[in-house]
Structures are given as structure tokens and as C-alpha cells.
């Protein structure tokens, strides 16, 4: 007796399924979820079968059990209750999927594929900015959050709730939804920080700094945030495969002391001879990593000459002071390539960065790939399983260091979409999977915004857009002090 499960409802049919032969043809499915490693708390991974029309069922084999799922119009849709049960039973195991088509009265199975369910879950939320893919023209952009355990998306803040200005650079302290910051530009401009119910609006431009603060990264204590201050120039190419270029003309790294309301820097982070950018603290709070390139002029004419190394300096959180010795983990002068977006796993073992041929705007560099540094050995290696022929860039670690989310343009070369990969304890990356949607083909064919800066979050962000908009209109920006050590 064939048992079909359609949207979680079980029904019986009057005939048996016998798979008489397996075709050597691997079925094409979208999204490509074949042979991926997934967390058990992920939303149902519905997909579309791109195969000849006809009666079709999906056979699922897991832990000695067999289920059958009806495939309607090429769409495989798992009911939430059925999917949760499947994940619970399969944690630490493997599910084998076989698409079976009825031809000439016979059930024929295509080549099977698998999903492996990891022991470790991922953080339940993802925060990201939705923005038109060109970055040069926009009317609406927003910071959103998605519950990764279902399909529910909600806005944290939309610029339409303010005055249509740019909103960017959201960041969380150790994925904590109660410690968040982002910037508003132009009208209502300022850096907005939300800490356990405390709201602050900061005017982060001082007489001693180049610009307002950008590219934030929280210290694990929540007492500091590392930033870049810079003057940039944007170039839109007409005859370059990398369409958009943002280049530094000057750039320094600073640390904002949250309690003292003071910007702090030192000679090793703010040199006239170098562009310093993209700071990130180590999980123990004792190191500050950043990217550094020898100054190039004039910009943007010499943009190909800017190549950034991966560097590290000691940081003392007791008095917000810095070491004097800078270590170089990846030397751009020797390797003739350029580093951006360093991010360290919470267990302190691996650092992942984007590597491209030049510059630091890797989100538009088609040659941008993800690389990993084993911080116990210093070994640098490409994350081959994650990289494609198009852009891989901004990335974020899960709290347990087992999952990485990153942005990729691999689907169409235009829209960045979030992909997730399991990272095992040896640092090996596994085949990534696209963010699940209830109707993936319809959703991604109609989605006209790019996912920018995907960040894992351990829970739902409580502050809402109306609250932010009201505070933006009424709150006066706080002036900050400055200190150079």
C-alpha cells in the first residue's frame, strides 16, 4: 500500500510502488539541495523538480523508515509537522530522496540524492538588509529578520518609516538581539545603538576623525565597538566585469568606548601611509584583526593597486589600549591579492575572509572567494566547497561555530542571496544551501532586492521600526570625544 503525505496530511492509495530501475540521470532540483548538510531546526526545504511532466512521487528513506510524498506540478512541499518529525528522527543521520516518475505504467526512480542532518543546530534568526542590487539607485531599503525555523520575515526598520534615507551597517554583539546598532545617513543621520532597552543616537563625526563611523564590530563585552573611518569614492564601470567599485582615499580603524562615549585609536591603526579597514575582535576580546593596504594615489585612477593584508594587534579591554606590534597573517604584497571581511569563529579556531584580486569592495568582485585561516597553525586555504564562478562575500558565524552564512551572486550574477554551510570541527566546509522559502521558484523569481550583510542572530530583535522612527525624529545625536593613544 502506498502512503502519500501531502502538506502533512496522510492518505492511502490502492496500488504499490515498485522501483524497477534507477536511471543514471540525476534530477534537476531548485534550489539545489542535493547532498547538503542541514540543521534539524531549519524551515522545511521545499524544492521544485525540473523534470518532464507526469505523475511523480518522492520516496524518503531515513533510519529504516520509508515515506512517500506526492509531487504536485513539480513542487515538493513538506508539511511543517511532517518536516519537524523527519528532522527529529534524522538528527545525526541521513535522508535519501528518490524521485519516482510513472512511465508506461511503471514507476521509475531517478538517481537518488541525500540530505545529512547535523547534530548541531544553527541560530534561529537571520538579519539582513534588503536593497536593490545596483546600490547606486534606490527608493526603498530595509533591515529585516527571518525566522530560520519557518518562513516568517519581518522588518526591523524600513527607510520609508523615516525620510527615505540610507540605512546600513547593522551589527550585533555576539548575535545577541538585545545589542544592535546601525547607521542612518543624510536626514535623521547618526549611529543608532540599542543595548538592553537603552537607546542612543550618536553623531560619530569628530574634529579629529575622517568621517562618521562605518563597518562596525562589537567587542564580546559590549563595552566597545570597532569601526572604520574613511573617505571613499564610488566608480560604476561600463567595461569592467566588476560593475561597481568603492575605493578608499583615506581609511583608519578606531574603537568606540561605549561607556565613555569616546572614540579611541592609535598609530598602528591610523597611519598616513596605509589604508586600515574592516576591524573585528577575537572572541576572547584580546586581539583586534583588520585589513591594511599601502596607501595608493591618486584614487580612483589607481584602484587596482590597493591590495589589503590581514593583520592583528593586541587589544586590552581593561583600558582600551593597543599593542605596538602588528602581526600579518596574510601578506598582500607577497600573495598579490586582497583581503576583506575577516570574521572569526566563536570558538576562536578559524578566521574566514573574502579574497579578491584587488580592493576591498568584494561584494561586487566576481573573483571574490572565501578563504579560511586556521588560527592554531596559521595555514590559509580556500573554502573550495563554498566558492563559485561568481561573487562570494560577506559571511557570519553561528554561535556554535558549526554554521556559516554568506552572500553569493552565483545564481544570476546580480542578486546576492544568503547561502548556509556546515563547517565541521576540522574546519571543512560542506556544500552550501540557499535560504529555504515556502515556494522557492516563485519567491526567487519575483524577489527584486538583494540580501546584504546576512548575520546570524540568537533570537528575534525586539526593537521595531515605529519605535526607531520615533526615536530618530525626536532623539538628539550625542557628540563623542576623541583620544589617540
Secondary structure by P-SEA (a helix, b strand, c coil): cbbbbcccbbbbbcbbbbccccccbbbbbcccccbbbbbcccccbbbbbcccccbbbbbbbcccbbbbbbbcccbbbbcaaaaaaaaaacccbbbbbbbbbbcccbbbbcbbbbbbbbccccccbbbbbbcccccccccbbbbbcccccccbbbbccccccccccccccccccccccccbbbbbccccbbbbbbcccbbbbbcccccccccccccccccccccbbbbbbbcbbbbbbccccccbbbbbcccbbbbbcccccbbbbccccccccbbbccccccccccbbbbbbbccccccccccccbbbbbbbbbbbccccccccbbbbcccccccccccccccccccccbbbbbbccccccccccccbbbbbbcccccbbbbccccccccccccccccccccbbbbbbccccccbbbbbbbbbccccccccccccccccaaaaaaaccccccbbbbbcccccccaaaaaaaaacbbbbbbbbbcc
